[in-house]
Amino acid sequence: MCEGDIDMTMTKPFSIYCDWGFHDELGDRVELTAQMAHTALDCLARWKEQHGVSYDYYLVDCFWFDPERGYRHFKKPHWPDGFEPVLKRLRELDMKPGLWYSTNGWQLKVPEWAPSLASSTCHYSLVDGPYAEELERAWMFAAETWHVRLLKLDFANFNQGLAGSGRADNEIYRESVRKLKTMLRRVKATYPDLKVIGHCGYQRAAHGIGPAGQHSPANDPAWLDVLDYLFSGDPLPSHVPRCSLPRAMDLFQDEQVYRLHRDGFPLDRIEDHGVMIGDTNTLMYRGREGFRRSHLGQLARGGRRDFFYGDPRFLTDADLDGLKATRALFFDAFERGLRTQFVGDGCPGTVQWHGYLTGGGDRGLLYLVNGTSVAQRVELPLPGLFAALPLFRDGVGPAVTAQPDWLTVELAPEEVTLIGLGEYAEDRYGLGASDDPPPRRVRLLPATFSPVAEGLFARLKQPLLPGERLVVTAELREAGALRAAPRRFGKQNTRESQDRRPITQDELEITVTSGGAPLRPLAQVPDVPVWAGMTWVSRTFRSAGDCEVLVRCKVRPPGRVQVAVQAVL
């Protein structure tokens, strides 16, 4: 290391609780308050006392600050007694405090910062005026006075310059980045145990394909000289249809982590937003649905930490016992020095299966995901392998064959599993099963869709087998291109309206009729508002005979619609 460099090496795995998703002031009307923090701490105290589950950090997320006084003052009346009562409880629970900051002061209107107000009038420039110096002083104040040891820096916008400054756009960007890095180096030199997460806004460009089909990077790994972690992206549903919204969210994060890793970021320096549980718009009102699988996934991706976002009141005692066992297993692997690598032939969501391997054949944890709606066989060479055992079951569980140095796994549609390898292939490491299993079998039904005045229409004559359900999925893509990109539609929040009926199902509407009468859907995905919209919708029906399917696209401008009809058991 050179003089003045920061040692960013991460050794001991750790855990973070963050209250975002318990509150949501962006897509919902649920505001952060001191009472909410105490409610979360009540849960965390019970978890520690009754289940032995503790967290190293408590991250207070956005909008804790007084928007007219800045980052040294908690907002009134939401925090009537300031931060101290919460800090006292954090000390009692042996947790270190963390705070969220808007990198460019979005949502603040502090009179003293006016000389830095950018031409956008909603951000402050890091290049000109007092804002950057005041931000650095606020970090120093938080570290010294409140003993904050975790910073989450969000909503960065390095293109913000003063009106009439005469600076070129590239100069504004370059100088903003340089200024922020200089500030962080000084703060971390003073407080070497301070961890920093770079959240939204640190991406330079969108992911894409460069010349000759080469991957076009979107992120600069040089950020890792001052950031401990870079965020992989907000929770969104994948473009690949899944049988539930939480499964689509899990697949999306697998995609995002893969892309960031491909850009040059080590897996243990990527923040994948952990597991998110709650009843707000950002979390798509998932409650605790899919908790066990999502919690497993965020550990399996190799971040070397256990990160929980949201409302802890949703977890059951069984969830906590599973959380504890899953964390203990992965932390044991991390503390032994085992590293994580991606396995598979390409980006999740574009290949048949993918996974993450921590360790190897002699001692390892293999997380596998079937990215399709049909059964898949996975064959992997694993030097040193002598035994394998499924530790987590998603449904009936996979079929596994272990031979010297070679593993074969049969995965059901959409199945997720964790397989213990070698020394970890023992029943004592078992993690149980998910309580929302995927389909056991999916059959594609022959359906010929033709355009009619109302949309796309098809008649189905193939009967369903006993126990099967009819699932119709419609995807929206951009019109005109040979390989049209998925197109999001139906963005919806509950800040502007409390109506939780999903407009996505109205904008891309699926109806099934039998004998001239419409069938009522048994289920639909999504069945709630989705803040960033969807690229697909699905509905499930019970149908014993011939039926007609009609898909209406009301999205404007119209796009290309793809429809699949399946029999699902």
VEXDREN-2710 file (C-alpha; in Angstrom, 1 decimal):
% VEXDREN-2710
k/r/px/py/pz
1/MET/0.0/0.0/0.0
2/CYS/1.1/3.5/-0.7
3/GLU/1.2/6.2/1.9
4/GLY/-2.3/7.7/2.5
5/ASP/-4.1/4.7/0.9
6/ILE/-7.0/3.2/2.8
7/ASP/-7.0/-0.5/3.7
8/MET/-10.4/-1.8/2.4
9/THR/-9.7/-5.5/3.2
10/MET/-12.8/-7.1/4.8
11/THR/-12.1/-9.9/7.2
12/LYS/-14.7/-10.8/9.8
13/PRO/-18.3/-11.2/8.4
14/PHE/-20.8/-8.9/10.1
15/SER/-24.5/-8.0/10.1
16/ILE/-26.6/-4.8/9.4
17/TYR/-30.2/-4.0/10.2
18/CYS/-31.7/-1.1/8.2
19/ASP/-35.1/0.5/8.7
20/TRP/-35.8/1.4/5.0
21/GLY/-38.9/-0.5/3.9
22/PHE/-40.3/-0.2/7.4
23/HIS/-40.7/3.4/6.3
24/ASP/-41.1/4.6/2.8
25/GLU/-41.4/8.3/2.0
26/LEU/-40.7/7.9/-1.7
27/GLY/-43.3/5.5/-3.0
28/ASP/-45.5/5.4/0.1
29/ARG/-46.7/7.6/3.0
30/VAL/-45.0/5.8/5.9
31/GLU/-42.6/8.2/7.6
32/LEU/-39.6/7.4/9.7
33/THR/-40.0/8.4/13.4
34/ALA/-38.2/7.8/16.7
35/GLN/-41.1/5.6/17.7
36/MET/-40.6/3.4/14.7
37/ALA/-36.9/3.1/15.6
38/HIS/-37.9/2.0/19.1
39/THR/-40.4/-0.5/17.7
40/ALA/-37.6/-2.0/15.6
41/LEU/-35.3/-2.1/18.6
42/ASP/-37.9/-3.8/20.7
43/CYS/-37.9/-6.6/18.1
44/LEU/-34.2/-6.7/17.8
45/ALA/-33.8/-6.9/21.6
46/ARG/-36.3/-9.9/21.7
47/TRP/-34.4/-11.6/18.8
48/LYS/-31.2/-11.3/20.7
49/GLU/-32.6/-12.4/24.1
50/GLN/-34.8/-15.3/22.9
51/HIS/-33.1/-16.5/19.7
52/GLY/-29.5/-15.4/19.9
53/VAL/-29.8/-13.3/16.7
54/SER/-28.0/-10.0/17.0
55/TYR/-26.9/-7.3/14.6
56/ASP/-23.6/-5.3/14.5
57/TYR/-25.0/-2.1/12.9
58/TYR/-28.3/-0.3/13.0
59/LEU/-28.6/1.9/9.8
60/VAL/-31.1/4.8/10.1
61/ASP/-32.2/5.4/6.5
62/CYS/-33.4/8.5/4.7
63/PHE/-35.2/11.6/5.9
64/TRP/-34.1/11.5/9.5
65/PHE/-32.6/15.0/9.2
66/ASP/-34.2/18.4/9.5
67/PRO/-34.4/19.6/5.9
68/GLU/-33.8/23.2/6.7
69/ARG/-31.0/22.8/9.3
70/GLY/-29.0/20.0/7.7
71/TYR/-27.3/16.8/8.7
72/ARG/-26.5/17.7/12.3
73/HIS/-30.1/17.9/13.4
74/PHE/-32.8/15.2/13.6
75/LYS/-36.2/16.2/12.2
76/LYS/-38.9/17.5/14.5
77/PRO/-41.5/16.4/15.5
78/HIS/-40.5/13.0/14.3
79/TRP/-37.6/12.8/16.7
80/PRO/-38.8/14.9/19.6
81/ASP/-35.8/14.0/21.8
82/GLY/-33.2/13.8/19.0
83/PHE/-31.0/10.8/18.5
84/GLU/-29.8/10.2/22.0
85/PRO/-32.6/7.9/23.3
86/VAL/-32.1/5.6/20.3
87/LEU/-28.3/5.7/20.7
88/LYS/-28.7/4.7/24.3
89/ARG/-30.6/1.6/23.3
90/LEU/-28.1/0.8/20.5
91/ARG/-25.3/0.8/23.1
92/GLU/-27.3/-1.6/25.3
93/LEU/-27.6/-3.9/22.3
94/ASP/-24.0/-3.5/21.4
95/MET/-24.9/-2.1/18.0
96/LYS/-23.0/0.6/16.1
97/PRO/-25.1/3.4/14.5
98/GLY/-25.2/4.2/10.8
99/LEU/-26.8/7.1/8.9
100/TRP/-28.1/7.7/5.4
101/TYR/-27.0/10.8/3.5
102/SER/-28.1/12.3/0.2
103/THR/-24.8/12.8/-1.5
104/ASN/-25.9/16.0/-3.2
105/GLY/-28.4/17.2/-0.6
106/TRP/-31.5/16.2/-2.4
107/GLN/-34.6/17.1/-0.3
108/LEU/-32.7/19.7/1.8
109/LYS/-33.2/23.5/1.7
110/VAL/-30.6/24.8/4.1
111/PRO/-30.2/28.6/3.7
112/GLU/-26.5/28.6/4.5
113/TRP/-25.9/26.2/1.6
114/ALA/-27.6/28.4/-1.0
115/PRO/-24.3/29.4/-2.8
116/SER/-23.9/25.7/-3.7
117/LEU/-27.5/25.3/-5.1
118/ALA/-27.1/23.7/-8.5
119/SER/-28.9/24.8/-11.6
120/SER/-31.4/22.0/-11.1
121/THR/-32.5/23.8/-7.8
122/CYS/-33.0/20.4/-6.1
123/HIS/-29.4/19.4/-5.6
124/TYR/-26.2/21.0/-4.3
125/SER/-22.9/21.1/-6.2
126/LEU/-19.9/19.3/-4.7
127/VAL/-17.6/21.6/-6.7
128/ASP/-18.6/25.1/-5.8
129/GLY/-19.8/26.8/-2.6
130/PRO/-19.9/25.6/1.0
131/TYR/-21.9/22.4/0.6
132/ALA/-19.1/19.9/0.2
133/GLU/-17.3/21.3/3.2
134/GLU/-20.5/21.2/5.3
135/LEU/-21.2/17.6/4.3
136/GLU/-17.7/16.5/5.4
137/ARG/-18.1/18.3/8.7
138/ALA/-21.5/16.6/9.2
139/TRP/-19.8/13.2/8.7
140/MET/-17.1/14.1/11.2
141/PHE/-19.7/15.4/13.6
142/ALA/-21.7/12.1/13.3
143/ALA/-18.6/10.0/13.9
144/GLU/-17.4/12.0/16.8
145/THR/-20.6/12.9/18.6
146/TRP/-23.0/10.0/17.8
147/HIS/-20.2/7.4/17.2
148/VAL/-21.6/6.6/13.7
149/ARG/-19.6/3.9/12.0
150/LEU/-21.5/3.3/8.8
151/LEU/-22.5/5.8/6.1
152/LYS/-24.9/5.1/3.3
153/LEU/-24.4/7.7/0.6
154/ASP/-27.4/7.8/-1.8
155/PHE/-28.8/9.8/-4.7
156/ALA/-25.4/10.9/-6.0
157/ASN/-25.5/13.2/-9.0
158/PHE/-22.0/14.3/-10.1
159/ASN/-23.3/16.4/-12.9
160/GLN/-24.7/19.1/-10.7
161/GLY/-23.0/22.5/-11.3
162/LEU/-23.9/26.1/-10.7
163/ALA/-25.8/28.0/-13.3
164/GLY/-23.4/30.2/-15.3
165/SER/-20.3/28.5/-13.7
166/GLY/-18.7/28.2/-17.1
167/ARG/-17.6/24.6/-16.4
168/ALA/-18.0/22.0/-19.0
169/ASP/-20.1/19.0/-18.1
170/ASN/-17.2/16.6/-18.0
171/GLU/-15.3/19.0/-15.8
172/ILE/-18.2/19.1/-13.3
173/TYR/-18.4/15.3/-13.2
174/ARG/-14.7/14.8/-12.8
175/GLU/-14.3/17.5/-10.1
176/SER/-17.4/16.3/-8.2
177/VAL/-16.0/12.8/-8.1
178/ARG/-12.5/14.0/-7.1
179/LYS/-14.0/16.2/-4.3
180/LEU/-16.1/13.4/-2.8
181/LYS/-13.2/10.9/-2.9
182/THR/-10.9/13.5/-1.2
183/MET/-13.5/14.1/1.5
184/LEU/-14.0/10.4/2.2
185/ARG/-10.3/9.8/2.4
186/ARG/-9.9/12.4/5.1
187/VAL/-12.9/11.1/7.1
188/LYS/-11.7/7.5/6.9
189/ALA/-8.2/8.4/7.8
190/THR/-9.6/10.0/11.0
191/TYR/-12.0/7.1/11.6
192/PRO/-10.4/4.0/10.1
193/ASP/-13.3/1.7/11.3
194/LEU/-15.9/3.7/9.4
195/LYS/-17.6/1.7/6.6
196/VAL/-19.1/3.5/3.6
197/ILE/-21.8/2.2/1.1
198/GLY/-22.2/3.9/-2.2
199/HIS/-25.8/3.6/-3.2
200/CYS/-27.8/5.1/-6.1
201/GLY/-26.0/7.5/-8.5
202/TYR/-22.5/6.0/-8.6
203/GLN/-23.1/4.2/-11.9
204/ARG/-21.4/6.0/-14.8
205/ALA/-23.7/4.7/-17.5
206/ALA/-26.3/2.0/-18.3
207/HIS/-25.1/-1.6/-18.9
208/GLY/-24.9/-2.4/-22.6
209/ILE/-23.1/-4.1/-25.4
210/GLY/-20.1/-2.5/-27.0
211/PRO/-18.3/-3.1/-30.3
212/ALA/-18.4/-6.7/-31.6
213/GLY/-20.9/-7.7/-28.9
214/GLN/-18.5/-7.1/-26.1
215/HIS/-19.8/-6.2/-22.6
216/SER/-19.9/-2.5/-22.0
217/PRO/-19.1/-1.7/-18.3
218/ALA/-21.3/0.7/-16.4
219/ASN/-19.4/1.1/-13.2
220/ASP/-15.9/2.2/-12.3
221/PRO/-14.1/-0.2/-9.8
222/ALA/-11.9/2.7/-8.8
223/TRP/-14.6/3.7/-6.4
224/LEU/-13.4/0.9/-4.2
225/ASP/-10.5/3.0/-3.1
226/VAL/-12.9/5.0/-0.9
227/LEU/-16.1/2.9/-0.8
228/ASP/-16.4/-0.3/1.1
229/TYR/-19.4/-1.4/-1.0
230/LEU/-21.2/-0.3/-4.1
231/PHE/-24.9/-0.9/-4.4
232/SER/-26.2/-3.3/-7.1
233/GLY/-29.6/-1.7/-7.5
234/ASP/-33.0/-1.1/-6.0
235/PRO/-35.5/-4.0/-5.7
236/LEU/-37.2/-4.7/-9.0
237/PRO/-38.9/-7.7/-10.6
238/SER/-36.8/-9.5/-13.2
239/HIS/-37.8/-9.4/-16.9
240/VAL/-38.2/-13.2/-16.6
241/PRO/-41.7/-14.3/-15.5
242/ARG/-41.8/-16.1/-12.2
243/CYS/-44.6/-17.7/-10.2
244/SER/-44.4/-15.0/-7.5
245/LEU/-43.2/-11.4/-7.2
246/PRO/-40.5/-12.2/-4.5
247/ARG/-39.0/-14.8/-6.8
248/ALA/-38.8/-12.3/-9.6
249/MET/-37.1/-9.8/-7.1
250/ASP/-34.6/-12.5/-6.1
251/LEU/-33.7/-13.3/-9.7
252/PHE/-33.3/-9.6/-10.5
253/GLN/-30.7/-9.2/-7.7
254/ASP/-28.8/-12.3/-9.0
255/GLU/-28.7/-10.5/-12.4
256/GLN/-27.5/-7.2/-10.9
257/VAL/-24.8/-8.7/-8.7
258/TYR/-23.5/-10.7/-11.8
259/ARG/-23.3/-7.5/-13.8
260/LEU/-21.5/-5.5/-11.2
261/HIS/-19.1/-8.4/-10.6
262/ARG/-18.5/-8.5/-14.4
263/ASP/-17.6/-4.8/-14.2
264/GLY/-14.7/-5.7/-11.9
265/PHE/-16.2/-5.6/-8.4
266/PRO/-15.4/-8.4/-6.0
267/LEU/-18.5/-10.1/-4.7
268/ASP/-17.7/-9.1/-1.1
269/ARG/-17.6/-5.5/-2.1
270/ILE/-21.2/-5.5/-3.6
271/GLU/-24.2/-4.4/-1.6
272/ASP/-27.2/-6.3/-2.9
273/HIS/-29.8/-4.7/-0.5
274/GLY/-29.9/-7.9/1.5
275/VAL/-33.3/-9.4/2.4
276/MET/-36.2/-6.9/2.4
277/ILE/-39.3/-7.6/4.4
278/GLY/-42.3/-5.3/5.0
279/ASP/-45.6/-3.8/3.8
280/THR/-44.5/-0.7/1.9
281/ASN/-44.4/0.3/-1.8
282/THR/-40.6/-0.1/-2.2
283/LEU/-40.9/-3.6/-1.0
284/MET/-44.0/-4.3/-3.1
285/TYR/-45.9/-5.2/0.0
286/ARG/-44.3/-8.6/0.2
287/GLY/-44.7/-9.0/3.9
288/ARG/-42.6/-12.0/4.8
289/GLU/-43.3/-14.0/1.6
290/GLY/-40.2/-15.8/0.4
291/PHE/-38.2/-14.6/3.4
292/ARG/-36.2/-17.9/3.8
293/ARG/-35.2/-18.0/0.2
294/SER/-34.3/-14.3/-0.1
295/HIS/-32.2/-14.4/3.1
296/LEU/-30.4/-17.4/1.8
297/GLY/-29.7/-15.8/-1.6
298/GLN/-28.2/-12.6/-0.1
299/LEU/-25.7/-14.7/1.9
300/ALA/-25.0/-17.0/-1.0
301/ARG/-23.9/-14.2/-3.3
302/GLY/-20.8/-13.8/-1.3
303/GLY/-21.2/-10.4/0.3
304/ARG/-19.8/-11.7/3.6
305/ARG/-22.5/-9.9/5.6
306/ASP/-26.1/-10.5/6.7
307/PHE/-28.2/-7.5/5.7
308/PHE/-31.8/-7.1/6.8
309/TYR/-34.0/-4.2/5.5
310/GLY/-37.6/-3.5/6.6
311/ASP/-40.1/-4.3/9.3
312/PRO/-38.8/-7.0/11.7
313/ARG/-42.3/-7.6/13.2
314/PHE/-43.1/-9.8/10.2
315/LEU/-40.7/-12.6/11.1
316/THR/-42.0/-15.7/12.9
317/ASP/-39.9/-17.6/15.5
318/ALA/-39.3/-20.3/12.9
319/ASP/-38.0/-17.6/10.5
320/LEU/-35.6/-16.4/13.2
321/ASP/-34.3/-19.9/13.9
322/GLY/-33.8/-20.4/10.2
323/LEU/-32.0/-17.0/9.9
324/LYS/-29.7/-17.9/12.7
325/ALA/-28.8/-21.3/11.2
326/THR/-28.3/-19.9/7.7
327/ARG/-26.1/-17.1/9.0
328/ALA/-24.1/-19.4/11.2
329/LEU/-23.4/-21.7/8.3
330/PHE/-22.2/-19.0/5.9
331/PHE/-20.3/-17.1/8.5
332/ASP/-18.5/-20.3/9.3
333/ALA/-17.5/-20.7/5.7
334/PHE/-16.4/-17.0/5.5
335/GLU/-14.4/-17.1/8.7
336/ARG/-12.6/-20.2/7.3
337/GLY/-11.4/-18.0/4.4
338/LEU/-13.6/-19.7/1.8
339/ARG/-14.4/-17.3/-1.1
340/THR/-17.4/-17.1/-3.4
341/GLN/-17.5/-17.4/-7.2
342/PHE/-20.3/-17.3/-9.7
343/VAL/-21.1/-20.5/-11.5
344/GLY/-23.0/-20.7/-14.8
345/ASP/-22.7/-19.9/-18.5
346/GLY/-23.8/-16.2/-18.4
347/CYS/-26.0/-13.6/-16.9
348/PRO/-28.9/-14.8/-14.7
349/GLY/-32.1/-14.3/-16.5
350/THR/-30.5/-15.1/-19.9
351/VAL/-29.3/-18.7/-19.1
352/GLN/-31.1/-21.9/-18.0
353/TRP/-29.5/-22.0/-14.6
354/HIS/-26.9/-20.2/-12.5
355/GLY/-25.5/-20.2/-9.0
356/TYR/-22.9/-19.1/-6.5
357/LEU/-20.3/-21.4/-5.0
358/THR/-18.6/-20.6/-1.6
359/GLY/-15.6/-22.9/-1.1
360/GLY/-15.3/-26.0/-3.2
361/GLY/-15.7/-29.7/-3.4
362/ASP/-14.0/-30.7/-0.2
363/ARG/-16.0/-28.1/1.8
364/GLY/-18.4/-25.8/0.1
365/LEU/-21.9/-24.3/-0.2
366/LEU/-23.5/-24.4/-3.7
367/TYR/-26.5/-22.1/-4.3
368/LEU/-28.3/-23.0/-7.5
369/VAL/-31.3/-21.4/-9.3
370/ASN/-33.3/-22.8/-12.1
371/GLY/-33.9/-19.7/-14.2
372/THR/-36.6/-21.3/-16.4
373/SER/-40.1/-22.8/-16.0
374/VAL/-38.9/-26.3/-17.1
375/ALA/-36.8/-28.8/-15.3
376/GLN/-33.0/-28.4/-15.7
377/ARG/-30.0/-30.7/-15.2
378/VAL/-26.9/-29.1/-13.8
379/GLU/-23.5/-30.8/-14.2
380/LEU/-20.5/-29.4/-12.5
381/PRO/-16.9/-30.5/-12.2
382/LEU/-15.9/-30.0/-8.6
383/PRO/-12.4/-31.1/-7.7
384/GLY/-12.2/-32.7/-4.3
385/LEU/-15.9/-33.6/-4.1
386/PHE/-16.7/-36.7/-2.1
387/ALA/-20.2/-36.0/-0.8
388/ALA/-23.2/-33.7/-1.5
389/LEU/-26.4/-33.1/0.4
390/PRO/-29.3/-30.6/-0.2
391/LEU/-29.5/-28.3/2.8
392/PHE/-32.3/-26.1/1.7
393/ARG/-35.4/-27.4/-0.1
394/ASP/-37.6/-25.3/-2.3
395/GLY/-40.5/-27.7/-2.8
396/VAL/-39.7/-31.4/-2.8
397/GLY/-36.0/-30.7/-3.2
398/PRO/-33.5/-31.5/-6.0
399/ALA/-32.2/-34.9/-7.1
400/VAL/-28.5/-34.9/-6.4
401/THR/-25.8/-37.4/-7.6
402/ALA/-22.3/-36.9/-6.2
403/GLN/-19.3/-38.7/-7.7
404/PRO/-15.6/-38.1/-7.2
405/ASP/-15.0/-34.6/-8.6
406/TRP/-18.4/-34.4/-10.3
407/LEU/-21.9/-33.3/-9.3
408/THR/-25.2/-33.7/-11.0
409/VAL/-28.3/-31.9/-9.9
410/GLU/-31.9/-32.1/-11.2
411/LEU/-33.8/-28.9/-10.5
412/ALA/-37.6/-28.5/-10.8
413/PRO/-39.1/-25.4/-12.5
414/GLU/-37.9/-22.1/-10.8
415/GLU/-36.4/-24.2/-8.0
416/VAL/-33.7/-22.7/-5.7
417/THR/-31.5/-24.9/-3.5
418/LEU/-28.4/-24.9/-1.3
419/ILE/-26.2/-28.0/-1.5
420/GLY/-23.6/-28.8/1.1
421/LEU/-20.4/-30.1/-0.4
422/GLY/-17.8/-32.3/1.3
423/GLU/-17.5/-31.5/5.0
424/TYR/-20.8/-29.5/4.8
425/ALA/-22.8/-32.4/3.4
426/GLU/-24.2/-33.3/6.8
427/ASP/-27.7/-33.3/8.2
428/ARG/-26.7/-31.0/11.1
429/TYR/-26.3/-28.2/8.6
430/GLY/-29.8/-28.6/7.3
431/LEU/-31.8/-25.4/6.8
432/GLY/-35.3/-26.7/6.2
433/ALA/-37.6/-25.7/3.3
434/SER/-39.3/-22.7/1.9
435/ASP/-43.0/-22.3/2.7
436/ASP/-43.9/-21.0/-0.8
437/PRO/-42.7/-23.8/-3.1
438/PRO/-42.4/-23.4/-6.9
439/PRO/-44.4/-25.5/-9.4
440/ARG/-43.6/-29.2/-9.5
441/ARG/-44.3/-29.5/-13.2
442/VAL/-45.0/-27.0/-16.1
443/ARG/-46.3/-28.0/-19.5
444/LEU/-46.4/-25.6/-22.4
445/LEU/-49.8/-25.8/-24.1
446/PRO/-50.2/-25.4/-27.8
447/ALA/-51.9/-22.1/-28.4
448/THR/-52.2/-20.2/-31.7
449/PHE/-52.8/-16.5/-31.0
450/SER/-54.1/-14.2/-33.8
451/PRO/-54.8/-10.5/-33.8
452/VAL/-58.5/-9.4/-33.3
453/ALA/-60.0/-6.0/-32.7
454/GLU/-59.6/-6.3/-28.9
455/GLY/-56.1/-7.8/-28.9
456/LEU/-54.6/-11.3/-29.2
457/PHE/-57.0/-14.3/-29.2
458/ALA/-56.6/-18.0/-29.0
459/ARG/-58.9/-21.1/-28.5
460/LEU/-57.6/-23.9/-26.3
461/LYS/-58.8/-27.4/-26.7
462/GLN/-56.2/-29.4/-24.7
463/PRO/-57.7/-30.5/-21.4
464/LEU/-55.8/-30.0/-18.1
465/LEU/-54.7/-33.1/-16.1
466/PRO/-55.9/-33.6/-12.6
467/GLY/-54.5/-31.0/-10.2
468/GLU/-53.2/-28.7/-13.0
469/ARG/-54.0/-25.0/-13.3
470/LEU/-54.0/-22.9/-16.4
471/VAL/-51.4/-20.1/-16.3
472/VAL/-51.4/-17.4/-18.9
473/THR/-48.4/-15.0/-19.1
474/ALA/-48.1/-11.9/-21.2
475/GLU/-44.9/-10.0/-21.8
476/LEU/-44.5/-6.6/-23.3
477/ARG/-41.5/-5.7/-25.5
478/GLU/-40.5/-2.7/-27.6
479/ALA/-42.1/-2.7/-31.0
480/GLY/-40.1/-2.8/-34.2
481/ALA/-36.8/-4.5/-33.4
482/LEU/-36.0/-8.1/-34.3
483/ARG/-34.8/-8.8/-30.7
484/ALA/-37.0/-6.4/-28.9
485/ALA/-36.0/-5.3/-25.4
486/PRO/-38.4/-5.9/-22.5
487/ARG/-40.5/-2.7/-21.8
488/ARG/-41.7/-1.7/-18.3
489/PHE/-45.2/-0.4/-17.9
490/GLY/-47.7/0.3/-15.1
491/LYS/-45.4/2.2/-12.6
492/GLN/-47.5/2.7/-9.5
493/ASN/-47.0/3.9/-5.9
494/THR/-49.2/4.4/-2.9
495/ARG/-47.9/7.9/-2.1
496/GLU/-50.2/9.5/-4.6
497/SER/-53.1/7.1/-4.2
498/GLN/-53.7/4.4/-1.5
499/ASP/-55.4/2.2/-4.1
500/ARG/-53.6/-1.2/-4.1
501/ARG/-55.2/-2.6/-7.2
502/PRO/-52.4/-3.3/-9.6
503/ILE/-52.8/-1.2/-12.8
504/THR/-50.4/-3.5/-14.6
505/GLN/-53.2/-6.1/-14.8
506/ASP/-55.4/-3.5/-16.4
507/GLU/-52.8/-2.2/-18.9
508/LEU/-51.9/-5.7/-20.1
509/GLU/-55.2/-7.5/-19.4
510/ILE/-55.6/-11.3/-19.6
511/THR/-59.1/-12.8/-19.7
512/VAL/-60.2/-16.4/-20.0
513/THR/-63.7/-17.5/-20.9
514/SER/-65.3/-21.0/-20.9
515/GLY/-68.8/-21.7/-22.3
516/GLY/-69.2/-17.9/-22.9
517/ALA/-68.6/-17.0/-19.2
518/PRO/-65.5/-15.3/-17.9
519/LEU/-63.4/-17.3/-15.5
520/ARG/-62.3/-15.6/-12.3
521/PRO/-58.5/-15.7/-11.7
522/LEU/-57.3/-17.8/-8.8
523/ALA/-54.1/-15.7/-8.6
524/GLN/-52.2/-13.1/-10.5
525/VAL/-48.7/-11.7/-10.5
526/PRO/-48.4/-8.9/-9.6
527/ASP/-51.3/-8.5/-7.3
528/VAL/-50.1/-5.3/-5.8
529/PRO/-48.7/-1.9/-7.2
530/VAL/-45.1/-2.1/-8.4
531/TRP/-43.2/1.1/-8.0
532/ALA/-41.0/0.6/-11.1
533/GLY/-43.6/-1.2/-13.2
534/MET/-43.5/-4.7/-14.8
535/THR/-42.5/-6.1/-18.2
536/TRP/-44.9/-9.0/-17.8
537/VAL/-48.1/-10.1/-16.0
538/SER/-49.6/-13.6/-15.3
539/ARG/-52.9/-14.9/-14.2
540/THR/-53.9/-18.4/-13.0
541/PHE/-57.2/-20.1/-13.7
542/ARG/-59.1/-23.3/-13.0
543/SER/-60.3/-24.7/-16.3
544/ALA/-61.5/-28.2/-17.0
545/GLY/-62.5/-27.9/-20.6
546/ASP/-62.2/-25.9/-23.8
547/CYS/-61.6/-22.1/-23.3
548/GLU/-60.7/-18.9/-25.0
549/VAL/-57.9/-16.6/-24.1
550/LEU/-57.8/-12.9/-24.9
551/VAL/-54.9/-10.5/-24.1
552/ARG/-55.6/-6.8/-24.4
553/CYS/-52.7/-4.3/-24.4
554/LYS/-53.7/-0.8/-23.3
555/VAL/-50.2/0.5/-22.9
556/ARG/-49.4/3.6/-25.0
557/PRO/-47.6/3.7/-27.3
558/PRO/-48.3/0.0/-28.0
559/GLY/-45.6/-2.5/-27.9
560/ARG/-45.1/-6.1/-29.0
561/VAL/-46.9/-8.7/-26.8
562/GLN/-45.7/-12.3/-26.3
563/VAL/-48.1/-14.8/-24.7
564/ALA/-47.4/-18.2/-23.2
565/VAL/-50.1/-20.6/-22.0
566/GLN/-49.0/-23.3/-19.5
567/ALA/-50.5/-26.2/-17.5
568/VAL/-48.9/-25.9/-14.0
569/LEU/-49.0/-28.5/-11.2
END
